[in-house]
Amino acid sequence: DSGVTQTPKHLITATGQRVTLRCSPRSGDLSVYWYQQSLDQGLQFLIQYYNGEERAKGNILERFSAQQFPDLHSELNLSSLELGDSALYFCASSVDQGLRVTDTQYFGPGTRLTVL
Amino acid sequence: GQQVMQIPQYQHVQEGEDFTTYCNSSTTLSNIQWYKQRPGGHPVFLIQLVKSGEVKKQKRLTFQFGEAKKNSSLHITATQTTDVGTYFCRNSGGYQKVTFGTGTKLQVIP
C-alpha cells in the first residue's frame, strides 16, 4: 500500500460525457502527478500540481483539466469523452521540496476508465 | 523535448536466465529512477541512481548509470516468475519535465 488513494476504481461511461477522478496523496506529500496508461502502453505524463499550483504540463488534452485543493487532494476532469480516452489513469505523489529534488513517486492503484 | 527510450520493448526468458533492459535518453539526465509495474498493478519505485557510472545492487537486480549520464541499465540475474512485469526508467530531479521511459515488459516462462 503506497498511501495514495484513488477513487473510483472503475468507471464506465458513454462518449460525450464528463467524469471526475479523485486522488488523495500520501500524508505530507505536496506534489501530485496524473498519468494516463492505455492498454499495454507506457505512462503518459499529463500534469503536475505542487501545493495547489500547476507546476508542469505534459501531453494533456484541452478536454482534460485538473486542480489541487487546499487539503492537497487532486481531481482530474475529463470531458467530451471519446472512445480513445479509455485507459488506466494513475495519480502519484511525492514530497517534492523544491525544483531540484530527487522526487520518488508513489503511485495510487489507478482508476480504470471505459468509454463506450 | 527529452525522450527516454527503453529496449527491448518485450522480453520472454526461461526461468533462471538473465535479463537486461536498457534506458537511453536524448539528453543528459540529472538522476534516473527505476520502477516496476506488476500485471494489473501500479508502478512501484525500485531505486534511484545519481552519480555518473554509479552501480547499485538489490539482491538479483543490478542497476547502472552510464558515464555520460545519458543511459542506464537494469540487469536481473537468474530470473524468477516473481520478476514478471514491466520495468520503467524515468528522469528525476533537475528542472526537466517528468519523462518515463517506454517500458520493457518481461515475461518469465517457468
Interface residues (C-beta under 8 A of the other chain):
Chain A: S2 Y33 Y35 D40 G42 L43 F45 Q48 A56 G58 F90 A92 L99 R100 V101 T102 D103 T104 Q105 Y106 F107 G108 P109 G110
Chain B: S30 N31 Q33 Y35 G41 H42 P43 V44 F45 Q48 V50 F88 S92 G93 G94 Y95 K97 V98 T99 F100 G101 T102 G103 K105
